[in-house]
Amino acid sequence: MDLTSHYLGMRLKNPLVPSASPLSRSIDDARRMEDAGAAAIIMYSLFEESVTQEEETMVRFLHHQETGFSEADGFLPDHYDFSNGQERYLENLRGLKQALEIPVIASLNGTTPGGWIAHAREMEQAGADALELNIYQVAADITVSGREIEQRYIELLKQLKQQVSIPINMKLSPAFSAMANMVKQLELAGASGVSLFNRFYQPDINIDNLRLTSSLQTSTSAESLLAMRWIAILHGRTLLSLGATGGVHTPEDAIKLLLAGADVVHLCSLLLEQGPKAIQPIIAGIEAWMEEQGFESVEEIRGRVSQISVADPSAFERINYVNIIDGFTVSPGVRG
């Protein structure tokens, strides 16, 4: 079977690309993902908040360290003796590039314009094959309009384009009122691809101590249907690479997303739960299904059930809701 796929201008051996996760912090884990069949890897994110905080701390405690007593100043640490998160990230990136044969995609996570964007240039110089910009923003300010939020994404992308020449992938949340138009705006602004969708990790409330709590809730297969719908709508209507992320746990999940039109399928929760070895069964399942169906390449199946390919395109829109509600039957005994 020919699983060759194209993503962000790169030719990949298959469509499975592990998304940003703690696994990429370890070169050994990254090697295991490559050995299991990963076609590329997206590094863990470098967060805007971490970069900004470390830079402010460095300025406060190291660069402005004079005490006013020359004898005492000689005992203060030199800022060259300290490595920050950005330097550690670049070191890890170089290590991954040396250890792996597959492409390595760096990841920036932030929401506001600022100096942290300039670090993308260093990521390119360290060998990143592409860059993912993950704008993880909960639009909680009641005075900010949806248009302003969209423009913020566009502005961040434009600033990033000024820093690097490698492809840029935009990882989006599903919280846009006009998703298709937003993707088109990103294409016109210079993006090379989009990943759909970012998962918002929800805080919980502890009812005993009346405080917020945080916990990692991994995805389920049902969550992949959201990305499937929008990728099916976008396939054939944009030149951007389409990545599906969120809820891929089985070969069936991946196959559905490819049929919808995804160029690559991202894996995260599955790998955190089962480890890098979980990639191989997904590949084997895709190959077995293709053989059973008589397909010889992934390109033959990509987009075969997208909106522009199906007999009833409205099934991806409102009519799906109408049919489900009208066709629902109450179980026996519910009204009793």
Secondary structure, DSSP 8 states (H G I E B T S, - for coil): -B--EEETTEEESSSEEE-S-GGGG-HHHHHHHHHHT-S-EE---EEHHHHHHHHHHHIIIIIT---S-HHHHTTS--GGG---HHHHHHHHHHHHHHH-SS-EEEEEE-SS-SGGGGHHHHHHHTT-SEEEEE-------TTS-HHHHHHHHHHHHHHHHHH--S-EEEEE-S--TTHHHHHHHHHHTT--EEEE-------EEETTTTEEE-------GGGHHHHHHHHHHHTTT-SSEEEE-S---SHHHHHHHHHHT-SEEEE-HHHHHH-GGGHHHHHHHHHHHHHHHT--BHHHHTTTTSTTTSS-GGGGTHHHHHHHHHT----TTTT-
